[in-house]
């Protein structure tokens, strides 16, 4: 590690194989906490290269506990986090709306590190069970069209990193990796990233896979469709800029999609929206993100998919999927 750190401190990059080797060694407990913290800190001061990111991704995919849910043809809706915007749990709500529209979702999530409340925080607070039991996950998909893959259960190799990330409480390159290391290896993914540089890197890495993908970044800094301005979207065969008008809605103000400063306040917003008590802004931003996911899987137009998402939310279909998943969790 000393040799690697010296090179990184001297502004050198490491190869994909070296990056993979470091993460494998971290998983084996080969380095102490100070060395791991130093390694993470380097990447807060300079950008990760495509080769490094690929090596980190390959290591985590190799080390994770794979769960076979291929028969469900699911999609993962996952943002990198780390955008510093403290929105409510948009992608998690969009996941339930997508499920409510009849599209299977294999949702990969974790506790918040750089934000007040990650997807796992709010779902745990509201009574959803985290498990790696395959029968439970399949039943969740059969009955609720969605299962939750809580990252720490499937990435035990990262137990040496988790407390350091928590103590640092800022985004690290692990924020960049989360969406790419879903243990179900879904064939469809909608990924939000926190800057344009990462959007380009993701586009490069995903084009060399067999995944059907939509990668997006709101140009004012969000790792999701925020409707506060235009967003850049990269798909397998296209690259476009979309605006709120694309969905037939008004441009939102950033304060309208703020998520509160605690798990309890985030959970209240979450439940209010599912109960049909969300604001115009909250409902539209959730449905816009769900629409992108629905369109990714079904190949319907985004306009038609937005209509399906609005129906799933406002007719209570998303709420029914959520309540079914909570019910299964309690049995």
C-alpha positions as a LaTeX table, in Angstrom:
\begin{tabular}{lrrr}
\hline
Residue & $x$ (\AA) & $y$ (\AA) & $z$ (\AA) \\
\hline
Unk1 & 0.00 & 0.00 & 0.00 \\
Unk2 & 2.86 & 2.42 & 0.78 \\
Unk3 & 4.10 & 2.19 & $-2.81$ \\
Unk4 & 0.58 & 2.77 & $-4.21$ \\
Unk5 & $-0.04$ & 5.73 & $-1.89$ \\
Unk6 & 3.25 & 7.37 & $-2.84$ \\
Unk7 & 2.37 & 7.11 & $-6.51$ \\
Unk8 & $-1.12$ & 8.50 & $-5.98$ \\
Unk9 & 0.18 & 11.38 & $-3.83$ \\
Unk10 & 2.58 & 12.19 & $-6.68$ \\
Unk11 & $-0.46$ & 12.58 & $-8.99$ \\
Unk12 & 0.14 & 9.28 & $-10.78$ \\
Unk13 & $-2.69$ & 6.93 & $-11.61$ \\
Unk14 & $-2.81$ & 3.17 & $-11.12$ \\
Unk15 & $-3.85$ & 0.48 & $-13.57$ \\
Unk16 & $-7.17$ & $-1.34$ & $-13.56$ \\
Unk17 & $-5.46$ & $-4.47$ & $-12.24$ \\
Unk18 & $-3.73$ & $-2.51$ & $-9.46$ \\
Unk19 & $-7.01$ & $-0.85$ & $-8.44$ \\
Unk20 & $-8.70$ & $-4.25$ & $-8.32$ \\
Unk21 & $-5.82$ & $-5.68$ & $-6.29$ \\
Unk22 & $-6.05$ & $-2.89$ & $-3.69$ \\
Unk23 & $-9.77$ & $-3.50$ & $-3.11$ \\
Unk24 & $-9.25$ & $-7.24$ & $-2.84$ \\
Unk25 & $-6.54$ & $-6.63$ & $-0.25$ \\
Unk26 & $-8.79$ & $-4.23$ & 1.67 \\
Unk27 & $-11.41$ & $-6.99$ & 1.81 \\
Unk28 & $-8.80$ & $-9.37$ & 3.24 \\
Unk29 & $-7.90$ & $-6.92$ & 6.00 \\
Unk30 & $-4.40$ & $-6.44$ & 4.60 \\
Unk31 & $-4.31$ & $-2.70$ & 5.38 \\
Unk32 & $-4.90$ & $-0.68$ & 8.53 \\
Unk33 & $-7.58$ & 1.99 & 8.88 \\
Unk34 & $-5.16$ & 4.88 & 8.38 \\
Unk35 & $-3.95$ & 3.40 & 5.10 \\
Unk36 & $-7.52$ & 2.86 & 3.87 \\
Unk37 & $-8.54$ & 6.39 & 4.91 \\
Unk38 & $-5.52$ & 7.83 & 3.10 \\
Unk39 & $-6.37$ & 5.83 & $-0.01$ \\
Unk40 & $-9.94$ & 7.16 & 0.01 \\
Unk41 & $-8.77$ & 10.71 & 0.69 \\
Unk42 & $-6.52$ & 10.80 & $-2.38$ \\
Unk43 & $-9.59$ & 10.44 & $-4.57$ \\
Unk44 & $-11.28$ & 13.38 & $-2.89$ \\
Unk45 & $-8.46$ & 15.57 & $-4.18$ \\
Unk46 & $-8.18$ & 14.24 & $-7.71$ \\
Unk47 & $-10.46$ & 12.52 & $-10.18$ \\
Unk48 & $-10.55$ & 8.76 & $-10.47$ \\
Unk49 & $-9.56$ & 7.49 & $-13.93$ \\
Unk50 & $-11.71$ & 5.18 & $-16.04$ \\
Unk51 & $-9.14$ & 2.40 & $-15.56$ \\
Unk52 & $-9.18$ & 2.82 & $-11.78$ \\
Unk53 & $-12.98$ & 2.90 & $-11.63$ \\
Unk54 & $-13.16$ & $-0.23$ & $-13.79$ \\
Unk55 & $-10.72$ & $-2.04$ & $-11.49$ \\
Unk56 & $-12.69$ & $-1.05$ & $-8.38$ \\
Unk57 & $-15.95$ & $-2.18$ & $-10.03$ \\
Unk58 & $-14.48$ & $-5.51$ & $-11.15$ \\
Unk59 & $-13.18$ & $-6.22$ & $-7.64$ \\
Unk60 & $-16.53$ & $-5.55$ & $-5.97$ \\
Unk61 & $-18.45$ & $-7.62$ & $-8.52$ \\
Unk62 & $-16.03$ & $-10.49$ & $-8.05$ \\
Unk63 & $-16.21$ & $-10.28$ & $-4.25$ \\
Unk64 & $-19.97$ & $-9.77$ & $-3.88$ \\
Unk65 & $-22.51$ & $-12.46$ & $-2.98$ \\
Unk66 & $-24.31$ & $-12.93$ & $-6.30$ \\
Unk67 & $-28.08$ & $-13.46$ & $-6.16$ \\
Unk68 & $-29.75$ & $-14.93$ & $-9.24$ \\
Unk69 & $-32.92$ & $-13.00$ & $-10.07$ \\
Unk70 & $-32.44$ & $-13.04$ & $-13.84$ \\
Unk71 & $-35.87$ & $-14.58$ & $-14.50$ \\
Unk72 & $-37.55$ & $-11.40$ & $-13.24$ \\
Unk73 & $-35.91$ & $-9.15$ & $-15.87$ \\
Unk74 & $-35.70$ & $-6.37$ & $-13.29$ \\
Unk75 & $-34.27$ & $-2.87$ & $-13.35$ \\
Unk76 & $-32.27$ & $-1.08$ & $-10.67$ \\
Unk77 & $-32.91$ & 2.62 & $-10.06$ \\
Unk78 & $-29.90$ & 3.92 & $-8.22$ \\
Unk79 & $-28.13$ & 7.23 & $-7.84$ \\
Unk80 & $-24.51$ & 7.64 & $-6.86$ \\
Unk81 & $-25.43$ & 10.08 & $-4.12$ \\
Unk82 & $-22.77$ & 12.62 & $-3.28$ \\
Unk83 & $-24.47$ & 15.51 & $-5.08$ \\
Unk84 & $-24.80$ & 17.47 & $-1.83$ \\
Unk85 & $-28.40$ & 18.42 & $-2.63$ \\
Unk86 & $-30.18$ & 16.68 & 0.26 \\
Unk87 & $-33.28$ & 15.85 & $-1.75$ \\
Unk88 & $-35.93$ & 13.50 & $-0.42$ \\
Unk89 & $-35.59$ & 9.83 & $-1.43$ \\
Unk90 & $-36.57$ & 10.33 & $-5.05$ \\
Unk91 & $-35.05$ & 7.19 & $-6.60$ \\
Unk92 & $-36.47$ & 4.96 & $-3.85$ \\
Unk93 & $-39.96$ & 6.36 & $-4.32$ \\
Unk94 & $-39.53$ & 6.10 & $-8.09$ \\
Unk95 & $-38.65$ & 2.43 & $-7.56$ \\
Unk96 & $-42.02$ & 1.76 & $-5.92$ \\
Unk97 & $-43.81$ & 3.77 & $-8.62$ \\
Unk98 & $-42.02$ & 1.69 & $-11.27$ \\
Unk99 & $-43.08$ & $-1.48$ & $-9.46$ \\
Unk100 & $-46.62$ & $-0.08$ & $-9.29$ \\
Unk101 & $-46.53$ & 0.27 & $-13.07$ \\
Unk102 & $-45.81$ & $-3.46$ & $-13.35$ \\
Unk103 & $-42.07$ & $-3.32$ & $-13.97$ \\
Unk104 & $-39.92$ & $-5.52$ & $-11.70$ \\
Unk105 & $-37.30$ & $-3.67$ & $-9.65$ \\
Unk106 & $-34.19$ & $-5.12$ & $-7.99$ \\
Unk107 & $-33.30$ & $-2.10$ & $-5.88$ \\
Unk108 & $-29.72$ & $-1.85$ & $-4.64$ \\
Unk109 & $-29.32$ & 0.58 & $-1.74$ \\
Unk110 & $-27.37$ & 1.55 & 1.33 \\
Unk111 & $-27.42$ & 3.81 & 4.35 \\
Unk112 & $-26.67$ & 7.48 & 3.72 \\
Unk113 & $-23.02$ & 8.46 & 4.02 \\
Unk114 & $-22.83$ & 11.98 & 2.61 \\
Unk115 & $-26.55$ & 12.74 & 3.02 \\
Unk116 & $-28.95$ & 12.78 & 5.95 \\
Unk117 & $-30.94$ & 9.75 & 4.82 \\
Unk118 & $-30.04$ & 7.06 & 2.28 \\
Unk119 & $-32.55$ & 4.66 & 0.76 \\
Unk120 & $-31.80$ & 1.96 & 3.34 \\
Unk121 & $-32.31$ & 4.39 & 6.23 \\
Unk122 & $-35.85$ & 5.30 & 5.20 \\
Unk123 & $-36.89$ & 1.76 & 4.22 \\
Unk124 & $-35.59$ & 0.29 & 7.47 \\
Unk125 & $-37.36$ & 3.04 & 9.43 \\
Unk126 & $-40.63$ & 2.16 & 7.69 \\
Unk127 & $-40.38$ & $-1.55$ & 8.44 \\
Unk128 & $-38.84$ & $-3.16$ & 5.36 \\
Unk129 & $-36.70$ & $-6.19$ & 6.14 \\
Unk130 & $-33.18$ & $-6.51$ & 4.75 \\
Unk131 & $-32.08$ & $-10.03$ & 3.95 \\
Unk132 & $-30.07$ & $-12.01$ & 1.42 \\
Unk133 & $-32.46$ & $-14.97$ & 1.61 \\
Unk134 & $-33.27$ & $-15.82$ & $-2.00$ \\
Unk135 & $-36.77$ & $-17.14$ & $-1.23$ \\
Unk136 & $-37.71$ & $-13.88$ & 0.50 \\
Unk137 & $-36.34$ & $-11.82$ & $-2.40$ \\
Unk138 & $-38.23$ & $-13.87$ & $-4.98$ \\
Unk139 & $-41.44$ & $-13.68$ & $-2.97$ \\
Unk140 & $-40.99$ & $-9.90$ & $-2.78$ \\
Unk141 & $-40.75$ & $-9.72$ & $-6.55$ \\
Unk142 & $-43.64$ & $-12.14$ & $-7.07$ \\
Unk143 & $-46.00$ & $-10.22$ & $-4.80$ \\
Unk144 & $-44.72$ & $-6.63$ & $-4.84$ \\
Unk145 & $-42.70$ & $-6.40$ & $-8.10$ \\
Unk146 & $-39.73$ & $-5.16$ & $-6.06$ \\
Unk147 & $-37.01$ & $-6.51$ & $-3.79$ \\
Unk148 & $-34.46$ & $-4.61$ & $-1.74$ \\
Unk149 & $-30.80$ & $-5.56$ & $-1.97$ \\
Unk150 & $-29.19$ & $-3.87$ & 1.04 \\
Unk151 & $-25.58$ & $-3.40$ & $-0.05$ \\
Unk152 & $-23.75$ & $-4.41$ & 3.18 \\
Unk153 & $-25.40$ & $-7.86$ & 3.12 \\
Unk154 & $-24.09$ & $-8.57$ & $-0.37$ \\
Unk155 & $-20.71$ & $-6.88$ & $-0.10$ \\
Unk156 & $-19.24$ & $-8.32$ & 3.11 \\
Unk157 & $-15.79$ & $-7.66$ & 1.70 \\
Unk158 & $-16.35$ & $-3.95$ & 2.34 \\
Unk159 & $-16.87$ & $-4.27$ & 6.09 \\
Unk160 & $-13.38$ & $-2.80$ & 6.61 \\
Unk161 & $-14.35$ & 0.31 & 4.66 \\
Unk162 & $-17.85$ & 1.02 & 6.02 \\
Unk163 & $-16.83$ & 2.55 & 9.39 \\
Unk164 & $-14.20$ & 4.72 & 7.70 \\
Unk165 & $-16.72$ & 6.01 & 5.15 \\
Unk166 & $-19.11$ & 6.75 & 7.99 \\
Unk167 & $-16.46$ & 8.65 & 9.95 \\
Unk168 & $-15.35$ & 10.64 & 6.90 \\
Unk169 & $-19.02$ & 11.48 & 6.09 \\
Unk170 & $-18.17$ & 12.83 & 2.63 \\
Unk171 & $-18.46$ & 11.30 & $-0.80$ \\
Unk172 & $-15.70$ & 8.92 & $-1.85$ \\
Unk173 & $-15.18$ & 6.84 & $-4.96$ \\
Unk174 & $-17.48$ & 4.25 & $-3.37$ \\
Unk175 & $-20.36$ & 6.64 & $-4.18$ \\
Unk176 & $-19.36$ & 6.21 & $-7.81$ \\
Unk177 & $-19.39$ & 2.42 & $-7.52$ \\
Unk178 & $-22.74$ & 1.74 & $-5.82$ \\
Unk179 & $-24.94$ & 1.63 & $-8.93$ \\
Unk180 & $-22.44$ & $-0.52$ & $-10.83$ \\
Unk181 & $-22.18$ & $-3.34$ & $-8.33$ \\
Unk182 & $-25.76$ & $-4.59$ & $-7.90$ \\
Unk183 & $-25.38$ & $-8.24$ & $-6.77$ \\
Unk184 & $-28.32$ & $-9.33$ & $-8.96$ \\
Unk185 & $-26.43$ & $-8.20$ & $-12.08$ \\
Unk186 & $-29.65$ & $-6.71$ & $-13.58$ \\
Unk187 & $-29.87$ & $-6.42$ & $-17.35$ \\
Unk188 & $-31.58$ & $-3.01$ & $-17.06$ \\
Unk189 & $-30.29$ & $-0.04$ & $-15.10$ \\
Unk190 & $-31.20$ & 3.59 & $-14.63$ \\
Unk191 & $-28.31$ & 5.38 & $-12.98$ \\
Unk192 & $-28.01$ & 8.96 & $-11.78$ \\
Unk193 & $-24.53$ & 10.44 & $-11.34$ \\
Unk194 & $-23.34$ & 13.59 & $-9.60$ \\
Unk195 & $-21.28$ & 15.27 & $-12.33$ \\
Unk196 & $-20.68$ & 15.33 & $-16.08$ \\
Unk197 & $-17.25$ & 13.76 & $-15.81$ \\
Unk198 & $-18.73$ & 10.71 & $-14.12$ \\
Unk199 & $-21.55$ & 10.64 & $-16.68$ \\
Unk200 & $-18.95$ & 10.26 & $-19.43$ \\
Unk201 & $-17.05$ & 7.59 & $-17.50$ \\
Unk202 & $-20.21$ & 5.61 & $-16.81$ \\
Unk203 & $-21.17$ & 5.88 & $-20.47$ \\
Unk204 & $-17.81$ & 4.44 & $-21.47$ \\
Unk205 & $-17.94$ & 1.58 & $-18.94$ \\
Unk206 & $-21.56$ & 0.66 & $-19.64$ \\
Unk207 & $-21.14$ & 0.59 & $-23.40$ \\
Unk208 & $-18.82$ & $-2.37$ & $-22.92$ \\
Unk209 & $-21.48$ & $-4.41$ & $-21.11$ \\
Unk210 & $-24.68$ & $-6.17$ & $-22.17$ \\
Unk211 & $-26.77$ & $-3.94$ & $-19.87$ \\
Unk212 & $-29.70$ & $-1.93$ & $-21.22$ \\
Unk213 & $-28.97$ & 1.41 & $-19.57$ \\
Unk214 & $-30.06$ & 4.98 & $-18.98$ \\
Unk215 & $-27.45$ & 7.18 & $-17.30$ \\
Unk216 & $-28.39$ & 10.72 & $-16.34$ \\
Unk217 & $-27.20$ & 13.89 & $-14.66$ \\
Unk218 & $-29.12$ & 17.10 & $-14.03$ \\
Unk219 & $-26.92$ & 19.91 & $-15.30$ \\
Unk220 & $-27.41$ & 21.94 & $-12.11$ \\
Unk221 & $-25.77$ & 19.15 & $-10.11$ \\
Unk222 & $-28.34$ & 16.50 & $-9.19$ \\
Unk223 & $-27.76$ & 12.75 & $-9.53$ \\
Unk224 & $-31.32$ & 12.30 & $-10.85$ \\
Unk225 & $-33.94$ & 14.02 & $-12.98$ \\
Unk226 & $-34.62$ & 17.02 & $-10.72$ \\
Unk227 & $-36.93$ & 19.05 & $-13.02$ \\
Unk228 & $-35.06$ & 22.13 & $-11.77$ \\
Unk229 & $-33.49$ & 22.50 & $-15.22$ \\
Unk230 & $-32.15$ & 20.42 & $-18.10$ \\
Unk231 & $-30.54$ & 17.01 & $-17.67$ \\
Unk232 & $-28.18$ & 15.07 & $-19.87$ \\
Unk233 & $-29.20$ & 11.48 & $-20.62$ \\
Unk234 & $-27.03$ & 8.75 & $-22.15$ \\
Unk235 & $-28.61$ & 5.54 & $-23.40$ \\
Unk236 & $-27.23$ & 2.58 & $-25.33$ \\
Unk237 & $-27.79$ & 4.26 & $-28.69$ \\
Unk238 & $-28.40$ & 7.92 & $-27.90$ \\
Unk239 & $-27.27$ & 10.99 & $-26.01$ \\
Unk240 & $-29.80$ & 13.76 & $-25.36$ \\
Unk241 & $-30.65$ & 16.78 & $-23.23$ \\
Unk242 & $-34.12$ & 16.71 & $-21.67$ \\
Unk243 & $-35.96$ & 19.52 & $-19.91$ \\
Unk244 & $-38.99$ & 19.67 & $-17.56$ \\
Unk245 & $-41.08$ & 20.66 & $-20.61$ \\
Unk246 & $-40.22$ & 17.26 & $-22.08$ \\
Unk247 & $-42.52$ & 15.80 & $-19.39$ \\
Unk248 & $-45.09$ & 18.55 & $-19.87$ \\
Unk249 & $-44.43$ & 20.06 & $-16.43$ \\
Unk250 & $-43.12$ & 23.34 & $-15.06$ \\
Unk251 & $-39.53$ & 23.90 & $-13.97$ \\
Unk252 & $-39.18$ & 23.34 & $-10.24$ \\
Unk253 & $-37.45$ & 25.37 & $-7.58$ \\
Unk254 & $-34.70$ & 23.52 & $-5.66$ \\
Unk255 & $-36.41$ & 24.13 & $-2.29$ \\
Unk256 & $-39.45$ & 22.16 & $-3.51$ \\
Unk257 & $-37.55$ & 18.87 & $-3.55$ \\
Unk258 & $-35.62$ & 19.25 & $-0.30$ \\
Unk259 & $-35.64$ & 16.12 & 1.83 \\
Unk260 & $-35.48$ & 17.22 & 5.45 \\
Unk261 & $-32.64$ & 16.82 & 7.91 \\
Unk262 & $-33.45$ & 13.50 & 9.62 \\
Unk263 & $-34.58$ & 9.97 & 8.84 \\
Unk264 & $-37.94$ & 10.65 & 10.50 \\
Unk265 & $-38.63$ & 13.73 & 8.38 \\
Unk266 & $-37.51$ & 11.91 & 5.22 \\
Unk267 & $-39.82$ & 9.00 & 6.08 \\
Unk268 & $-42.76$ & 11.39 & 6.57 \\
Unk269 & $-42.21$ & 12.88 & 3.11 \\
Unk270 & $-41.91$ & 9.35 & 1.69 \\
Unk271 & $-45.21$ & 8.19 & 3.22 \\
Unk272 & $-47.05$ & 11.42 & 2.36 \\
Unk273 & $-46.14$ & 11.06 & $-1.30$ \\
Unk274 & $-47.17$ & 7.39 & $-1.42$ \\
Unk275 & $-50.44$ & 8.32 & 0.28 \\
Unk276 & $-51.25$ & 10.80 & $-2.48$ \\
Unk277 & $-50.45$ & 13.81 & $-0.31$ \\
Unk278 & $-47.30$ & 14.84 & $-2.16$ \\
Unk279 & $-46.94$ & 18.33 & $-3.62$ \\
Unk280 & $-47.06$ & 19.02 & $-7.36$ \\
Unk281 & $-43.25$ & 19.21 & $-7.36$ \\
Unk282 & $-42.70$ & 16.04 & $-5.34$ \\
Unk283 & $-45.12$ & 13.97 & $-7.42$ \\
Unk284 & $-43.70$ & 15.16 & $-10.72$ \\
Unk285 & $-40.05$ & 14.62 & $-9.85$ \\
Unk286 & $-40.76$ & 11.09 & $-8.60$ \\
Unk287 & $-42.80$ & 10.24 & $-11.70$ \\
Unk288 & $-40.23$ & 11.74 & $-14.07$ \\
Unk289 & $-37.56$ & 9.42 & $-12.67$ \\
Unk290 & $-39.91$ & 6.43 & $-12.67$ \\
Unk291 & $-40.81$ & 7.25 & $-16.28$ \\
Unk292 & $-37.16$ & 7.05 & $-17.32$ \\
Unk293 & $-36.94$ & 3.60 & $-15.70$ \\
Unk294 & $-40.21$ & 2.34 & $-17.21$ \\
Unk295 & $-39.11$ & 3.55 & $-20.66$ \\
Unk296 & $-35.73$ & 1.86 & $-20.25$ \\
Unk297 & $-37.31$ & $-1.57$ & $-19.74$ \\
Unk298 & $-40.45$ & $-1.37$ & $-21.85$ \\
Unk299 & $-39.10$ & 0.79 & $-24.71$ \\
Unk300 & $-42.28$ & 2.91 & $-24.49$ \\
Unk301 & $-41.86$ & 6.63 & $-25.04$ \\
Unk302 & $-40.90$ & 8.70 & $-22.02$ \\
Unk303 & $-44.15$ & 10.67 & $-22.42$ \\
Unk304 & $-46.25$ & 7.48 & $-22.25$ \\
Unk305 & $-44.11$ & 6.17 & $-19.40$ \\
Unk306 & $-44.67$ & 9.41 & $-17.45$ \\
Unk307 & $-48.41$ & 8.82 & $-17.76$ \\
Unk308 & $-48.02$ & 5.26 & $-16.47$ \\
Unk309 & $-45.94$ & 6.52 & $-13.55$ \\
Unk310 & $-48.50$ & 9.20 & $-12.62$ \\
Unk311 & $-51.24$ & 6.57 & $-12.72$ \\
Unk312 & $-49.23$ & 4.17 & $-10.54$ \\
Unk313 & $-48.64$ & 6.88 & $-7.93$ \\
Unk314 & $-51.98$ & 8.68 & $-7.90$ \\
Unk315 & $-54.14$ & 5.52 & $-8.15$ \\
Unk316 & $-52.38$ & 3.96 & $-5.16$ \\
Unk317 & $-50.59$ & 1.18 & $-7.04$ \\
Unk318 & $-47.17$ & 2.25 & $-5.77$ \\
Unk319 & $-48.52$ & 2.46 & $-2.20$ \\
Unk320 & $-49.96$ & $-1.07$ & $-2.54$ \\
Unk321 & $-46.56$ & $-2.44$ & $-3.61$ \\
Unk322 & $-44.87$ & $-0.72$ & $-0.69$ \\
Unk323 & $-47.43$ & $-1.99$ & 1.81 \\
Unk324 & $-47.13$ & $-5.52$ & 0.41 \\
Unk325 & $-43.35$ & $-5.44$ & 0.87 \\
Unk326 & $-43.76$ & $-4.23$ & 4.45 \\
Unk327 & $-46.31$ & $-6.98$ & 5.04 \\
Unk328 & $-43.95$ & $-9.66$ & 3.74 \\
Unk329 & $-41.21$ & $-8.20$ & 5.95 \\
Unk330 & $-43.37$ & $-8.63$ & 9.06 \\
Unk331 & $-44.22$ & $-12.29$ & 8.45 \\
\hline
\end{tabular}
